[in-house]
C-alpha cells in the first residue's frame, strides 16, 4: 500500500504547476488517510473490548454456577455468589435443565 502511494505521489510533483498546490494536495491526503486509520483503530479496539467483556461475563457466570452448586454444602457461598452476580451485573435466570 505504501509503495503504491509513493509511486503515485512522486510523479505528481511534475504534473502540478506549483509546489504549493502539490504540498496542499499531499497534506490533505495525509490528513484523510490518518483520519481513516484512527477510525479503523478505534473500531478494532471497541470490537476487541466487547469480545473481552463477553468472555469475562461468561467466566463470571460459570463461576457463579459453580458457587451455586457448592452453596448446598457451604451456605456462606450463597452470599458470595449473590455479591458476584450483582458486581458483574448478571441477572438470575430460571434453570431450564
C-alpha angles and dihedrals in degrees: 000000000000092000090053091052092050091048090054095039101049099056092042089076091068094045096057123075099227137028090231092062090046092050092047092052093047093048092048093050091047090052092049093048091047091051092050092049092050090050090050092050093049091050091049092048092050092051090048092050092049092050091049091050091052090052092049091049090051091051092048091048091051092047090049091052091050090049089050091055092046092047089077089071097033116036093192089070092065090065091048090047092054091048091052093049092048093047093050094039097240116157122222110249133190114263110243095186 
